[in-house]
Amino acid sequence: AKLASIFPSSGAEYVYVEQAFGSKFWAFIVGWLVLISSIISGAAVALGFGGYLYGITGIPISVGASVLLIVMAVINYRGIKESLTVNVVLTAIELLGVLIVIFLGAGFLGTVDYLDMPNGLTGVIGAVGLIFFAFIGFEGLVKIGDEAKDPTRTIPRALMLSLLITAALYVLVALSVVSILPYQELSASASPLSDVAMAASGEGASLLLSAIALLATANTVLIILIASSRIAYGMSVRNALPSFLSQVNPDRGTPLAAIVLTTVASLLFCFLGGIELTANVANFTIFLVFMAVNLSVIQFARKGLRMGWKYVLSAAVGSISSLAMLTQFEWEIALLSVVLTVAGAGVYYLVDNY
């Protein structure tokens, strides 16, 4: 939030690292990881949408995910104003679904041991790596800095408020769902909220929650596509990616080429892996990015920029915790992330030399 107020730019993390360390290469790698994480996150959430749609209609998961990505890309292309209008409507519906789950779980609260840790503290720490996926996307707010009004004030405020409100709702939903169904059943379900509603209130509630879950995941995909296209655009403006990605439609004011490229990439990942694989790779890469951004705050403080001790302290804690979380992933996830990073280095070389 502090960096967003200083550098309100769609380049976001790329700009932070470049300004802090003066290295275009490492700035590119961080920007590339942000882009890859956003693209893969879009695929993962779209697959979640496909899972709920499959439960209702029987349409193959990858097909439902692909159709959603294309529809959300069209809305993204229409413009930031139109996209945010859709976002507000879908968020209101999503909030209704969250409140329904909390209401359904109210009568079951206290029926289970919420402090039960069958796999100990190690299991909890390991789960944090995957659960963190639910918080990916909030940083996307800083990527519309070029299009927001008074970004130095509105972007940090929006980021902090969205995190606080959503975290509170997440906790209430988590308490509700594990009170209604055992966590073993929830972890094995392709449509957990639907199953929770079925157990608590019957088929009608289950269908309603499934419909709301579809709209909620669609909303998340829209925001992710906005973020990924803007980071590609921002990097192109800074000559870190091919110049055609910075071309803006004169009527819509949106980066068409960047929208098409990032959407196509998300479509490819929908067919290359399941939701758990894509979510874990997205998490691994974003932890690398968060570590780099936190280190940037510390570097700015070392260079004499007034950051404030509380920001430097939180950045130090963030850097250490991000590094610790990277050790919780399976080696296959780490290897795939390294391969994607090396691919980014190859792209940097090509753009820089040709």
C-alpha contacts under 8 A as a table, 3 or more apart, distances in Angstrom:
res1	aa1	res2	aa2	distance
1	A	4	A	5.04
1	A	5	S	6.40
1	A	155	I	7.37
1	A	156	P	4.49
1	A	157	R	7.78
1	A	159	L	6.65
1	A	160	M	7.32
2	K	5	S	5.31
2	K	6	I	6.62
2	K	156	P	6.83
2	K	307	M	7.86
2	K	311	Y	7.76
3	L	6	I	5.07
3	L	7	F	5.90
3	L	8	P	7.94
3	L	16	Y	7.09
3	L	297	V	7.61
4	A	7	F	5.15
4	A	8	P	5.12
4	A	9	S	7.55
4	A	12	A	7.23
4	A	142	V	5.99
4	A	145	G	7.94
4	A	151	P	7.97
4	A	152	T	6.80
4	A	155	I	6.82
4	A	156	P	6.36
5	S	8	P	5.88
5	S	151	P	6.90
5	S	152	T	4.07
5	S	153	R	6.55
5	S	155	I	7.09
5	S	156	P	6.24
6	I	152	T	6.67
7	F	12	A	7.35
7	F	15	V	7.46
7	F	16	Y	7.40
7	F	152	T	7.84
8	P	12	A	7.30
8	P	142	V	6.86
8	P	145	G	4.75
8	P	146	D	6.67
8	P	151	P	5.92
8	P	152	T	6.19
9	S	12	A	5.44
9	S	15	V	7.60
9	S	142	V	6.98
9	S	143	K	6.25
9	S	144	I	7.04
9	S	145	G	4.77
9	S	146	D	5.33
9	S	234	G	7.60
10	S	142	V	6.67
10	S	143	K	3.93
10	S	144	I	5.37
10	S	145	G	5.53
10	S	146	D	5.75
10	S	230	R	5.81
10	S	231	I	5.85
10	S	233	Y	7.57
10	S	234	G	5.14
11	G	14	Y	5.41
11	G	15	V	5.51
11	G	31	G	7.67
11	G	143	K	6.44
11	G	230	R	7.53
11	G	231	I	5.45
11	G	233	Y	7.77
11	G	234	G	4.34
11	G	235	M	5.85
12	A	15	V	5.37
12	A	16	Y	6.34
12	A	142	V	6.18
12	A	143	K	5.75
12	A	231	I	7.40
13	E	16	Y	4.98
13	E	17	V	6.25
13	E	27	A	7.72
13	E	30	V	6.81
13	E	31	G	6.15
13	E	34	V	7.66
13	E	289	V	7.69
13	E	293	V	6.48
14	Y	17	V	5.55
14	Y	18	E	6.15
14	Y	27	A	4.88
14	Y	28	F	6.26
14	Y	30	V	6.04
14	Y	31	G	4.62
14	Y	235	M	7.32
15	V	18	E	5.11
15	V	19	Q	5.96
15	V	27	A	7.00
16	Y	19	Q	5.37
16	Y	20	A	6.02
16	Y	27	A	7.82
16	Y	293	V	6.84
16	Y	296	S	6.52
17	V	20	A	5.06
17	V	21	F	5.86
17	V	22	G	7.43
17	V	23	S	7.54
17	V	26	W	7.21
17	V	27	A	5.08
17	V	30	V	7.55
17	V	292	A	7.15
17	V	293	V	6.69
17	V	296	S	5.81
18	E	21	F	5.60
18	E	22	G	4.94
18	E	23	S	5.40
18	E	24	K	5.75
18	E	26	W	7.39
18	E	27	A	4.91
19	Q	22	G	5.49
19	Q	23	S	7.99
20	A	296	S	5.42
20	A	297	V	7.69
20	A	299	Q	5.89
20	A	300	F	5.63
21	F	296	S	7.34
21	F	299	Q	7.23
23	S	26	W	5.60
23	S	27	A	6.10
24	K	27	A	4.95
24	K	28	F	5.92
25	F	28	F	5.06
25	F	29	I	6.30
25	F	348	Y	7.33
26	W	29	I	4.95
26	W	30	V	6.18
27	A	30	V	5.24
27	A	31	G	6.07
28	F	31	G	4.94
28	F	32	W	5.82
28	F	235	M	7.84
28	F	240	A	6.52
28	F	348	Y	7.11
29	I	32	W	4.93
29	I	33	L	6.12
29	I	341	T	6.98
29	I	344	G	6.38
29	I	345	A	6.79
30	V	33	L	5.10
30	V	34	V	6.23
30	V	288	L	7.96
30	V	289	V	5.84
30	V	292	A	7.31
31	G	34	V	5.07
31	G	35	L	6.16
31	G	231	I	7.35
31	G	235	M	7.28
32	W	35	L	5.00
32	W	36	I	6.07
32	W	341	T	7.64
32	W	344	G	6.13
33	L	36	I	5.00
33	L	37	S	5.88
33	L	285	T	5.86
33	L	286	I	7.05
33	L	288	L	7.92
33	L	289	V	6.76
33	L	341	T	6.86
33	L	344	G	7.95
34	V	37	S	5.09
34	V	38	S	6.10
34	V	228	S	7.92
34	V	231	I	7.73
34	V	285	T	7.33
34	V	286	I	6.53
34	V	289	V	6.66
35	L	38	S	5.20
35	L	39	I	6.17
35	L	228	S	5.60
35	L	231	I	6.35
35	L	232	A	6.75
36	I	39	I	5.08
36	I	40	I	6.08
36	I	282	A	7.56
36	I	285	T	7.81
36	I	340	L	7.92
37	S	40	I	5.22
37	S	41	S	5.86
37	S	281	V	7.48
37	S	282	A	4.54
37	S	283	N	7.39
37	S	285	T	5.98
37	S	286	I	6.17
38	S	41	S	4.98
38	S	42	G	6.11
38	S	137	G	7.87
38	S	224	I	6.09
38	S	225	L	7.49
38	S	227	A	7.14
38	S	228	S	5.34
38	S	282	A	7.30
39	I	42	G	5.22
39	I	43	A	6.54
39	I	224	I	7.64
39	I	225	L	7.48
39	I	228	S	6.29
39	I	262	T	6.24
39	I	263	T	7.48
39	I	265	A	6.52
39	I	266	S	5.06
40	I	43	A	5.02
40	I	44	A	6.19
40	I	266	S	5.97
40	I	269	F	6.42
40	I	278	T	5.90
40	I	279	A	7.31
40	I	281	V	7.59
40	I	282	A	5.85
41	S	44	A	4.98
41	S	45	V	6.16
41	S	136	I	7.95
41	S	224	I	7.26
41	S	278	T	6.88
41	S	279	A	6.30
41	S	282	A	5.80
42	G	45	V	5.41
42	G	46	A	6.02
42	G	69	L	7.92
42	G	220	T	7.97
42	G	221	V	5.37
42	G	224	I	5.78
42	G	225	L	6.68
42	G	266	S	6.06
43	A	46	A	5.05
43	A	47	L	6.12
43	A	65	A	7.49
43	A	266	S	4.97
43	A	267	L	6.56
43	A	269	F	5.91
43	A	270	C	5.17
43	A	275	I	7.91
43	A	278	T	7.21
44	A	47	L	5.11
44	A	48	G	6.40
44	A	270	C	7.15
44	A	274	G	7.49
44	A	275	I	4.92
44	A	276	E	7.69
44	A	278	T	5.46
44	A	279	A	5.72
45	V	48	G	4.88
45	V	49	F	6.35
45	V	217	T	6.14
45	V	220	T	7.17
45	V	221	V	6.30
45	V	275	I	7.55
46	A	49	F	4.94
46	A	50	G	6.19
46	A	64	G	7.84
46	A	65	A	4.57
46	A	66	S	7.39
46	A	68	L	6.73
46	A	69	L	6.85
46	A	217	T	6.87
46	A	218	A	7.23
46	A	221	V	6.43
46	A	270	C	7.72
47	L	50	G	4.76
47	L	51	G	6.17
47	L	61	I	6.28
47	L	62	S	6.49
47	L	64	G	7.72
47	L	65	A	5.16
47	L	270	C	6.69
47	L	274	G	7.46
47	L	275	I	5.99
48	G	51	G	5.03
48	G	52	Y	6.59
48	G	65	A	7.77
48	G	190	A	7.98
48	G	217	T	7.04
48	G	275	I	6.85
49	F	52	Y	5.36
49	F	53	L	6.18
49	F	61	I	7.88
49	F	64	G	7.19
49	F	65	A	6.25
49	F	68	L	7.99
49	F	213	A	7.50
49	F	214	L	5.50
49	F	217	T	5.61
49	F	218	A	6.91
50	G	53	L	4.98
50	G	54	Y	5.91
50	G	59	I	7.90
50	G	60	P	7.20
50	G	61	I	4.17
50	G	62	S	6.39
50	G	63	V	7.30
50	G	64	G	4.69
50	G	65	A	4.87
51	G	54	Y	5.12
51	G	55	G	6.37
51	G	61	I	5.45
51	G	190	A	6.01
51	G	191	S	6.76
52	Y	55	G	5.16
52	Y	56	I	6.61
52	Y	190	A	7.12
52	Y	191	S	5.66
52	Y	210	S	6.31
52	Y	213	A	7.29
52	Y	214	L	6.51
53	L	56	I	5.23
53	L	57	T	5.92
53	L	58	G	7.10
53	L	59	I	6.71
53	L	61	I	7.30
53	L	64	G	6.76
53	L	214	L	7.06
54	Y	57	T	5.27
54	Y	58	G	4.29
54	Y	59	I	4.92
54	Y	60	P	5.99
54	Y	61	I	5.88
54	Y	64	G	7.69
55	G	58	G	5.98
55	G	191	S	7.48
56	I	210	S	7.84
59	I	63	V	6.90
59	I	64	G	6.49
60	P	63	V	5.35
60	P	64	G	6.37
61	I	64	G	5.28
61	I	65	A	6.14
62	S	65	A	5.03
62	S	66	S	6.06
62	S	270	C	6.14
62	S	271	F	6.52
63	V	66	S	5.11
63	V	67	V	6.26
64	G	67	V	5.29
64	G	68	L	6.26
65	A	68	L	5.21
65	A	69	L	6.32
65	A	270	C	7.13
66	S	69	L	5.19
66	S	70	I	6.38
66	S	267	L	5.93
66	S	270	C	7.32
67	V	70	I	5.25
67	V	71	V	6.26
68	L	71	V	5.19
68	L	72	M	6.09
68	L	218	A	6.85
69	L	72	M	5.24
69	L	73	A	6.02
69	L	221	V	7.14
69	L	263	T	6.67
69	L	266	S	7.75
69	L	267	L	7.14
70	I	73	A	5.05
70	I	74	V	6.40
70	I	263	T	7.24
71	V	74	V	5.25
71	V	75	I	6.56
72	M	75	I	5.06
72	M	76	N	6.09
72	M	218	A	7.49
72	M	221	V	7.06
72	M	222	L	5.29
72	M	225	L	7.55
73	A	76	N	4.88
73	A	77	Y	6.15
73	A	222	L	7.28
73	A	225	L	6.84
73	A	259	I	6.71
73	A	260	V	7.49
73	A	263	T	6.61
74	V	77	Y	5.05
74	V	78	R	6.36
75	I	78	R	5.12
75	I	79	G	7.21
75	I	82	E	7.08
75	I	83	S	5.86
75	I	222	L	7.84
76	N	79	G	5.89
76	N	80	I	6.84
76	N	82	E	7.82
76	N	83	S	5.66
76	N	222	L	6.96
76	N	225	L	7.19
76	N	226	I	6.15
76	N	254	T	7.96
76	N	259	I	7.51
77	Y	252	R	7.36
77	Y	254	T	5.96
77	Y	255	P	7.54
77	Y	256	L	6.40
77	Y	259	I	7.00
78	R	82	E	6.29
78	R	83	S	7.18
78	R	252	R	6.20
78	R	254	T	7.47
79	G	82	E	5.39
79	G	83	S	6.09
79	G	252	R	5.49
79	G	253	G	6.58
79	G	254	T	5.83
80	I	83	S	4.97
80	I	84	L	6.02
80	I	147	E	7.83
80	I	254	T	7.50
81	K	84	L	5.28
81	K	85	T	6.21
82	E	85	T	5.07
82	E	86	V	6.37
83	S	86	V	5.24
83	S	87	N	6.11
83	S	222	L	7.62
84	L	87	N	4.68
84	L	88	V	6.05
85	T	88	V	5.22
85	T	89	V	6.46
86	V	89	V	5.26
86	V	90	L	6.14
86	V	219	N	7.93
87	N	90	L	5.20
87	N	91	T	5.83
87	N	219	N	5.99
87	N	222	L	7.62
87	N	223	I	7.66
88	V	91	T	5.08
88	V	92	A	6.22
89	V	92	A	5.27
89	V	93	I	6.54
90	L	93	I	5.08
90	L	94	E	6.00
90	L	215	L	6.26
90	L	216	A	6.55
90	L	219	N	5.93
91	T	94	E	4.82
91	T	95	L	5.99
91	T	216	A	7.03
91	T	219	N	7.01
92	A	95	L	5.11
92	A	96	L	6.35
93	I	96	L	5.03
93	I	97	G	6.47
93	I	212	I	6.70
93	I	215	L	7.50
93	I	216	A	7.56
94	E	97	G	5.10
94	E	98	V	6.35
94	E	212	I	6.16
94	E	213	A	7.32
94	E	215	L	6.95
94	E	216	A	5.16
95	L	98	V	5.02
95	L	99	L	6.19
96	L	99	L	5.16
96	L	100	I	6.18
97	G	100	I	5.02
97	G	101	V	6.33
97	G	209	L	6.34
97	G	212	I	5.92
97	G	213	A	7.54
98	V	101	V	5.22
98	V	102	I	6.30
98	V	169	L	7.40
98	V	173	V	6.80
99	L	102	I	5.02
99	L	103	F	6.01
100	I	103	F	4.99
100	I	104	L	6.07
101	V	104	L	5.08
101	V	105	G	6.15
101	V	173	V	6.43
101	V	176	S	6.82
101	V	177	V	7.39
101	V	193	L	7.72
101	V	197	A	7.28
102	I	105	G	5.15
102	I	106	A	6.13
102	I	172	L	6.34
102	I	173	V	5.56
102	I	176	S	5.65
103	F	106	A	5.21
103	F	107	G	7.82
104	L	107	G	6.74
104	L	108	F	7.90
104	L	176	S	7.40
104	L	197	A	7.36
104	L	200	A	6.34
104	L	201	S	7.52
105	G	108	F	5.23
105	G	109	L	6.32
105	G	175	L	7.74
105	G	176	S	4.22
105	G	177	V	6.42
105	G	179	S	6.52
105	G	180	I	6.22
105	G	200	A	7.63
106	A	109	L	5.48
106	A	176	S	6.63
108	F	111	T	5.91
108	F	176	S	7.29
108	F	179	S	5.46
108	F	180	I	6.08
109	L	112	V	7.57
109	L	175	L	7.33
109	L	176	S	6.64
109	L	179	S	5.71
110	G	113	D	7.41
110	G	179	S	7.23
111	T	179	S	6.14
112	V	178	V	7.75
112	V	179	S	6.03
113	D	116	D	5.49
114	Y	175	L	7.62
117	M	120	G	4.92
117	M	121	L	6.97
117	M	123	G	7.52
117	M	124	V	7.36
118	P	123	G	7.86
119	N	122	T	6.62
119	N	123	G	4.80
119	N	124	V	7.43
120	G	123	G	5.47
120	G	124	V	6.76
121	L	124	V	5.04
121	L	125	I	6.23
122	T	125	I	5.19
122	T	126	G	6.09
123	G	126	G	5.07
123	G	127	A	6.10
124	V	127	A	5.10
124	V	128	V	6.35
125	I	128	V	5.18
125	I	129	G	7.13
125	I	325	M	7.88
125	I	328	Q	7.62
126	G	129	G	5.69
126	G	130	L	7.50
126	G	325	M	7.92
126	G	328	Q	5.53
126	G	329	F	7.67
127	A	130	L	5.45
127	A	131	I	6.08
128	V	131	I	4.96
128	V	132	F	5.75
129	G	132	F	5.42
129	G	133	F	7.51
129	G	280	N	7.63
129	G	283	N	6.85
129	G	325	M	6.29
129	G	328	Q	6.88
129	G	329	F	7.44
130	L	133	F	5.73
130	L	279	A	7.13
130	L	280	N	6.19
130	L	283	N	6.99
131	I	134	A	5.80
131	I	135	F	7.86
132	F	135	F	5.40
132	F	136	I	6.86
132	F	283	N	6.96
133	F	136	I	5.21
133	F	279	A	6.44
133	F	280	N	7.81
133	F	282	A	7.59
133	F	283	N	5.97
135	F	138	F	6.49
136	I	139	E	7.06
136	I	283	N	7.92
136	I	286	I	7.99
137	G	140	G	5.14
137	G	141	L	7.77
137	G	220	T	7.91
137	G	223	I	7.30
137	G	224	I	6.28
137	G	227	A	7.95
138	F	141	L	5.98
138	F	159	L	6.58
138	F	162	S	7.42
138	F	163	L	7.17
139	E	142	V	5.95
139	E	143	K	7.65
139	E	159	L	7.27
140	G	143	K	5.31
140	G	144	I	7.49
140	G	223	I	7.53
140	G	224	I	7.17
140	G	227	A	5.09
141	L	144	I	5.95
141	L	145	G	7.53
141	L	155	I	6.60
141	L	158	A	7.73
141	L	159	L	6.66
141	L	227	A	7.58
142	V	145	G	5.48
142	V	155	I	6.24
143	K	146	D	7.54
143	K	227	A	5.95
143	K	230	R	6.12
143	K	231	I	6.46
144	I	147	E	5.29
144	I	148	A	6.07
144	I	227	A	7.46
144	I	230	R	7.02
145	G	148	A	5.18
145	G	151	P	5.54
145	G	155	I	7.14
146	D	151	P	7.80
148	A	151	P	5.52
148	A	154	T	7.96
148	A	155	I	7.91
149	K	154	T	7.40
150	D	153	R	5.84
150	D	154	T	6.08
151	P	154	T	5.06
151	P	155	I	5.17
151	P	156	P	7.92
152	T	155	I	6.27
152	T	156	P	7.05
153	R	156	P	6.19
153	R	157	R	6.52
154	T	157	R	5.27
154	T	158	A	5.95
155	I	158	A	5.17
155	I	159	L	6.09
156	P	159	L	5.09
156	P	160	M	6.26
157	R	160	M	5.41
157	R	161	L	6.13
158	A	161	L	5.30
158	A	162	S	5.94
159	L	162	S	5.37
159	L	163	L	6.27
160	M	163	L	5.25
160	M	164	L	6.23
161	L	164	L	5.26
161	L	165	I	6.06
162	S	165	I	5.40
162	S	166	T	5.89
163	L	166	T	5.31
163	L	167	A	5.90
164	L	167	A	5.29
164	L	168	A	6.36
165	I	168	A	5.35
165	I	169	L	6.42
166	T	169	L	5.06
166	T	170	Y	6.03
167	A	170	Y	5.02
167	A	171	V	6.30
168	A	171	V	5.32
168	A	172	L	6.47
169	L	172	L	5.16
169	L	173	V	6.13
170	Y	173	V	5.14
170	Y	174	A	6.04
171	V	174	A	5.10
171	V	175	L	6.23
172	L	175	L	5.23
172	L	176	S	6.19
173	V	176	S	5.01
173	V	177	V	6.14
174	A	177	V	5.42
174	A	178	V	6.29
175	L	178	V	5.69
175	L	179	S	6.21
176	S	179	S	5.19
176	S	180	I	6.48
177	V	180	I	5.19
177	V	181	L	6.13
177	V	193	L	7.70
177	V	196	V	6.29
178	V	181	L	5.24
178	V	182	P	5.66
178	V	183	Y	5.71
178	V	186	L	7.89
179	S	182	P	7.23
180	I	196	V	6.36
180	I	199	A	7.06
180	I	200	A	6.62
181	L	185	E	6.69
181	L	186	L	6.78
181	L	196	V	6.36
181	L	199	A	7.43
182	P	185	E	5.56
182	P	186	L	6.56
183	Y	186	L	4.92
183	Y	187	S	6.05
184	Q	187	S	5.37
184	Q	188	A	6.50
185	E	188	A	5.29
185	E	189	S	6.27
186	L	189	S	5.26
186	L	192	P	5.43
186	L	195	D	7.97
187	S	192	P	7.75
189	S	192	P	5.29
189	S	195	D	7.74
191	S	194	S	5.51
191	S	195	D	6.43
191	S	210	S	7.59
192	P	195	D	5.04
192	P	196	V	6.12
193	L	196	V	4.99
193	L	197	A	6.21
193	L	206	S	7.69
193	L	209	L	6.45
193	L	210	S	7.16
193	L	213	A	7.65
194	S	197	A	5.19
194	S	198	M	6.17
194	S	205	A	7.78
194	S	206	S	4.58
194	S	207	L	6.84
194	S	209	L	5.50
194	S	210	S	5.34
195	D	198	M	4.98
195	D	199	A	6.20
195	D	206	S	6.57
196	V	199	A	5.23
196	V	200	A	6.14
196	V	206	S	7.50
197	A	200	A	5.09
197	A	201	S	5.65
197	A	202	G	6.55
197	A	203	E	7.68
197	A	205	A	5.39
197	A	206	S	4.70
197	A	209	L	6.83
198	M	201	S	5.54
198	M	202	G	4.30
198	M	203	E	5.35
198	M	204	G	7.77
198	M	205	A	6.35
198	M	206	S	4.77
199	A	202	G	6.18
201	S	204	G	7.57
201	S	205	A	5.90
201	S	206	S	7.65
202	G	205	A	5.79
202	G	206	S	6.37
203	E	206	S	4.88
203	E	207	L	6.20
204	G	207	L	5.34
204	G	208	L	6.31
205	A	208	L	5.03
205	A	209	L	6.12
206	S	209	L	5.24
206	S	210	S	6.14
207	L	210	S	5.01
207	L	211	A	6.23
208	L	211	A	5.20
208	L	212	I	6.26
209	L	212	I	5.00
209	L	213	A	5.91
210	S	213	A	5.00
210	S	214	L	6.25
211	A	214	L	5.14
211	A	215	L	6.53
212	I	215	L	5.11
212	I	216	A	6.03
213	A	216	A	4.92
213	A	217	T	6.10
214	L	217	T	5.40
214	L	218	A	6.12
215	L	218	A	4.95
215	L	219	N	6.10
216	A	219	N	5.10
216	A	220	T	6.38
217	T	220	T	5.02
217	T	221	V	6.20
218	A	221	V	5.13
218	A	222	L	6.30
219	N	222	L	5.16
219	N	223	I	6.49
220	T	223	I	5.25
220	T	224	I	6.21
221	V	224	I	5.06
221	V	225	L	6.08
222	L	225	L	5.20
222	L	226	I	6.26
223	I	226	I	5.10
223	I	227	A	6.25
224	I	227	A	5.05
224	I	228	S	6.08
225	L	228	S	5.17
225	L	229	S	6.04
225	L	259	I	7.35
225	L	262	T	7.29
225	L	263	T	6.97
226	I	229	S	5.47
226	I	230	R	6.20
226	I	259	I	7.78
227	A	230	R	5.20
227	A	231	I	6.24
228	S	231	I	5.28
228	S	232	A	6.32
228	S	259	I	7.90
228	S	262	T	6.44
229	S	232	A	5.18
229	S	233	Y	6.13
229	S	255	P	7.24
229	S	258	A	4.97
229	S	259	I	4.89
229	S	261	L	7.97
229	S	262	T	5.99
230	R	233	Y	4.84
230	R	234	G	5.90
230	R	255	P	7.57
230	R	258	A	7.37
231	I	234	G	4.94
231	I	235	M	6.09
232	A	235	M	5.27
232	A	236	S	6.16
232	A	241	L	7.31
232	A	245	L	6.77
232	A	246	S	7.89
232	A	258	A	5.94
232	A	262	T	7.93
233	Y	236	S	5.08
233	Y	237	V	6.23
233	Y	245	L	5.57
233	Y	246	S	4.86
233	Y	255	P	6.60
233	Y	258	A	6.00
234	G	237	V	5.19
234	G	238	R	6.60
234	G	246	S	7.28
235	M	238	R	5.16
235	M	239	N	6.41
235	M	240	A	5.09
235	M	241	L	5.74
236	S	239	N	4.89
236	S	240	A	5.35
236	S	241	L	4.37
236	S	242	P	5.80
236	S	243	S	5.48
236	S	244	F	7.68
236	S	245	L	5.76
236	S	246	S	5.31
237	V	240	A	7.49
237	V	241	L	7.89
237	V	243	S	7.02
237	V	246	S	5.60
238	R	241	L	7.71
239	N	242	P	6.72
239	N	243	S	6.63
240	A	348	Y	7.01
240	A	351	V	6.87
240	A	352	D	7.63
241	L	245	L	7.22
241	L	348	Y	7.68
241	L	351	V	6.36
242	P	245	L	6.05
242	P	246	S	7.97
242	P	351	V	6.58
243	S	246	S	5.58
243	S	247	Q	7.31
244	F	247	Q	5.46
244	F	257	A	6.77
245	L	255	P	6.92
245	L	256	L	7.79
245	L	257	A	5.22
245	L	258	A	4.94
246	S	255	P	6.28
246	S	257	A	7.60
246	S	258	A	7.22
247	Q	255	P	5.74
247	Q	256	L	7.11
247	Q	257	A	6.88
248	V	252	R	7.90
248	V	253	G	5.66
248	V	254	T	5.25
248	V	255	P	4.33
248	V	256	L	6.32
249	N	252	R	5.42
249	N	253	G	5.15
249	N	254	T	5.47
249	N	255	P	6.21
249	N	256	L	6.38
250	P	253	G	5.48
250	P	254	T	7.91
255	P	258	A	5.48
255	P	259	I	6.21
256	L	259	I	5.09
256	L	260	V	6.19
257	A	260	V	5.17
257	A	261	L	6.11
258	A	261	L	5.21
258	A	262	T	6.09
259	I	262	T	5.48
259	I	263	T	6.05
260	V	263	T	5.24
260	V	264	V	6.11
261	L	264	V	5.27
261	L	265	A	6.24
262	T	265	A	5.08
262	T	266	S	6.26
263	T	266	S	5.11
263	T	267	L	6.23
264	V	267	L	4.97
264	V	268	L	6.36
265	A	268	L	5.14
265	A	269	F	6.53
266	S	269	F	5.20
266	S	270	C	6.39
267	L	270	C	5.17
267	L	271	F	7.07
268	L	271	F	5.56
268	L	272	L	6.44
269	F	272	L	4.83
269	F	273	G	6.33
269	F	278	T	7.58
270	C	273	G	6.29
270	C	274	G	7.29
271	F	274	G	7.84
273	G	277	L	6.01
273	G	278	T	6.25
274	G	277	L	5.52
274	G	278	T	6.27
275	I	278	T	5.27
275	I	279	A	5.91
276	E	279	A	5.18
276	E	280	N	6.10
277	L	280	N	5.29
277	L	281	V	6.24
277	L	333	I	7.51
278	T	281	V	5.26
278	T	282	A	6.12
279	A	282	A	5.12
279	A	283	N	6.14
280	N	283	N	4.96
280	N	284	F	6.13
280	N	329	F	7.68
280	N	333	I	6.75
281	V	284	F	5.12
281	V	285	T	6.26
281	V	333	I	5.73
281	V	334	A	7.60
281	V	336	L	7.38
281	V	337	S	6.25
282	A	285	T	5.40
282	A	286	I	6.12
283	N	286	I	5.16
283	N	287	F	6.13
284	F	287	F	5.29
284	F	288	L	6.57
284	F	326	L	6.32
284	F	329	F	7.48
284	F	333	I	7.46
284	F	334	A	7.08
284	F	337	S	7.06
285	T	288	L	5.15
285	T	289	V	6.41
285	T	337	S	6.45
286	I	289	V	4.84
286	I	290	F	6.06
287	F	290	F	5.04
287	F	291	M	6.14
287	F	322	S	5.40
287	F	323	L	7.48
287	F	325	M	7.39
287	F	326	L	6.82
288	L	291	M	5.23
288	L	292	A	6.36
288	L	322	S	7.09
288	L	323	L	7.67
288	L	326	L	7.78
289	V	292	A	5.06
289	V	293	V	6.18
290	F	293	V	5.06
290	F	294	N	6.10
290	F	318	G	7.53
290	F	319	S	7.28
290	F	322	S	6.79
291	M	294	N	5.21
291	M	295	L	6.15
291	M	318	G	6.70
291	M	319	S	4.59
291	M	320	I	7.70
291	M	322	S	5.60
291	M	323	L	6.92
292	A	295	L	5.07
292	A	296	S	6.17
292	A	319	S	7.54
293	V	296	S	4.92
293	V	297	V	6.60
294	N	297	V	5.24
294	N	298	I	6.68
294	N	315	A	4.55
294	N	316	A	6.79
294	N	318	G	6.19
294	N	319	S	5.60
295	L	298	I	5.10
295	L	299	Q	6.15
295	L	315	A	6.71
295	L	316	A	7.33
295	L	319	S	6.47
296	S	299	Q	4.92
296	S	300	F	6.08
297	V	300	F	5.16
297	V	301	A	6.37
297	V	307	M	7.41
297	V	311	Y	7.50
297	V	312	V	6.42
297	V	315	A	6.38
298	I	301	A	5.14
298	I	302	R	6.32
298	I	312	V	5.66
298	I	315	A	6.67
298	I	316	A	7.30
299	Q	302	R	4.95
299	Q	303	K	6.25
300	F	303	K	5.04
300	F	304	G	6.51
300	F	305	L	5.42
300	F	306	R	7.97
300	F	307	M	7.43
301	A	304	G	5.22
301	A	305	L	5.11
301	A	306	R	6.28
301	A	307	M	5.87
301	A	312	V	7.26
302	R	305	L	7.38
307	M	311	Y	6.16
307	M	312	V	6.81
308	G	311	Y	5.56
308	G	312	V	6.57
309	W	312	V	5.07
309	W	313	L	6.02
310	K	313	L	5.11
310	K	314	S	6.09
311	Y	314	S	5.18
311	Y	315	A	6.00
312	V	315	A	4.99
312	V	316	A	6.22
313	L	316	A	5.14
313	L	317	V	6.34
314	S	317	V	5.09
314	S	318	G	5.94
315	A	318	G	4.88
315	A	319	S	6.05
316	A	319	S	5.18
316	A	320	I	6.36
317	V	320	I	5.30
317	V	321	S	6.05
318	G	321	S	5.20
318	G	322	S	5.94
319	S	322	S	5.25
319	S	323	L	6.27
320	I	323	L	5.18
320	I	324	A	6.20
321	S	324	A	4.94
321	S	325	M	6.15
322	S	325	M	5.14
322	S	326	L	6.42
323	L	326	L	5.27
323	L	327	T	7.09
324	A	327	T	5.60
324	A	328	Q	7.38
325	M	328	Q	5.41
325	M	329	F	7.67
326	L	329	F	6.15
329	F	333	I	6.42
329	F	334	A	6.77
330	E	333	I	5.54
330	E	334	A	6.63
331	W	334	A	5.00
331	W	335	L	5.98
332	E	335	L	5.05
332	E	336	L	6.16
333	I	336	L	5.28
333	I	337	S	6.19
334	A	337	S	5.10
334	A	338	V	6.17
335	L	338	V	5.06
335	L	339	V	6.23
336	L	339	V	5.04
336	L	340	L	6.29
337	S	340	L	5.11
337	S	341	T	6.19
338	V	341	T	4.93
338	V	342	V	6.16
339	V	342	V	5.13
339	V	343	A	6.18
340	L	343	A	4.96
340	L	344	G	6.31
341	T	344	G	4.97
341	T	345	A	6.49
342	V	345	A	4.98
342	V	346	G	6.40
343	A	346	G	5.01
343	A	347	V	6.36
344	G	347	V	4.99
344	G	348	Y	6.21
345	A	348	Y	5.02
345	A	349	Y	6.31
346	G	349	Y	5.14
346	G	350	L	6.32
347	V	350	L	5.14
347	V	351	V	6.13
348	Y	351	V	5.27
348	Y	352	D	5.90
349	Y	352	D	5.15
349	Y	353	N	6.03
350	L	353	N	5.33
350	L	354	Y	5.61
351	V	354	Y	5.39
